[in-house]
Amino acid sequence: MSRCFEKNNLLLERAEKVIPLGSQTFSKSYLNFIKGAYPLFLDRGEGCRVWDVDGNEYIDFLLALMPVVLGYCDPDVNQAITNQLQKGISFSFSTELESILAEKLIQIIPSAEMVRFGKNGSDATAGAMRVARAHTGREKIASCGYHAWHDWYIASTPFSLGVPECEKGLISKFIYNDLDSLEDLLRRDSGGYAAVILEPANVVDPKEGFLEGVRDLTHKYGALLVFDEIVSGWRTGLGGAQSYYGVTPDLSCFGKAMGNGMPISALVGQRKYMKTVEKVFLSSTFGGETLSIAASIAVIDKMSRLNVPDVMHRTARILKNDINDAMRDAGVQDYLEIGGVDWWPRIIFKNTGAADIMLATSLLRQELAEAGIIHGAGISMCYAHCLGDEPKEIVKRWKVTLDAYKEAISSNSPSTYLRGEVMCPPYQVR
């Protein structure tokens, strides 16, 4: 018997009247899921589990688009927030908490000598571009990866409606693990590039020498190297991918997992570059908001104490092996595989039968939800996934999913198995 989504669907009708797409975030909207047969509105969360407005329970691998790194309602983070709430949230001047967190970041992140806080990843990446342009006196940007919604980056994507045409000539893309694609850009305009920005850790490992090569090419052509660690920070390790892979950039951007769900980000970098922030305008009313800073301090302390990144990597390896074994047992190994890096395993569609990729993805996510798992393209881990019997329960629910998915994907008419609308994401990041 299928799960009931009556309240979810009614709430979507209500939300669409007052909110574009019924959601404040594109990636959380129905375009990326199965409209009519998926939980689009959640009520509460605890550990690695969430409950939707219809009362259905799920193990969550979306994790609010990856800010949740310890688990929902983590007691240590919640206590830090509660303690600070009794003192106040935002003040007329700075608080000591800002220095405490900045000092912790400087201790754990190789590139960090000074710190500027923001509220989301876009603040940090846009700030990094402004600093790089101010420092070099140049305008162009070379980009590899996804760097949020501001004009300077989104101009390079198909989602650039509303962005001035002049922005589109200031950013060019290069290919991950392809140094020649970067050098081609930089050589073409050797004095024009202010920054090279990339996600240093991606859905695959960097090839040997790639990150070192990016650093060397960037400096050869007089640009600043910026690592966008909004996703990789705290998940590859507390020091980010730069610590994990041993390559230090000039500037770095962190966010998402910094506050276990609280809105906070950071632009960090070498002092000679970060001092530029005293001259360029990079300032916000809520940059020193204390609840998020207190949460981030608690996150760092707990992750350090329990060695959380290593625990998550180890559990992810176990899950990859066990789910792949379950796929072989279910006879879907020719259709699906769990692969990718340990810090962010991926679902790989090897064969979609009579379905196209969007229908196949929709069917899999539908059946995962039916079995009690919310999933995206990757297995986004939090510490709570690693505790107790959760790994065994995850594999158990995957096994139920695979039996249903095999029936649908191996049929001549897989679309008849979809109970809602096919996913139609307007812009695919990776």
Secondary structure, DSSP 8 states (H G I E B T S, - for coil): -----HHHHHHHHHHHTTSGGGSSSGGGSGGGS-TTSS---EEEEEBTEEEETT--EEEESSTTTTT-SS-BT-HHHHHHHHHHHTT-S--SS--HHHHHHHHHHHHH-TT-SEEEEESSHHHHHHHHHHHHHHHHS--EEEEES---SSHHHHTTSTT-TTS-HHHHTSEEE--TT-HHHHHHHHHHTTTTEEEEEE-SS-SS---TTHHHHHHHHHHHTT-EEEEEETTTBTTTBTTHHHHHHT---SEEEE-GGGGTTS--EEEEE-HHHHGGGGTS----TTTT-HHHHHHHHHHHHHHHHHTHHHHHHHHHHHHHHHHHHHHHHHT-TTTEEEES-TTS-EEEES--TTS-HHHHHHHHHHHHHHHTEE--SB----GGGGSTTHHHHHHHHHHHHHHHHHHHHTSS-GGGG-SS-----SS---
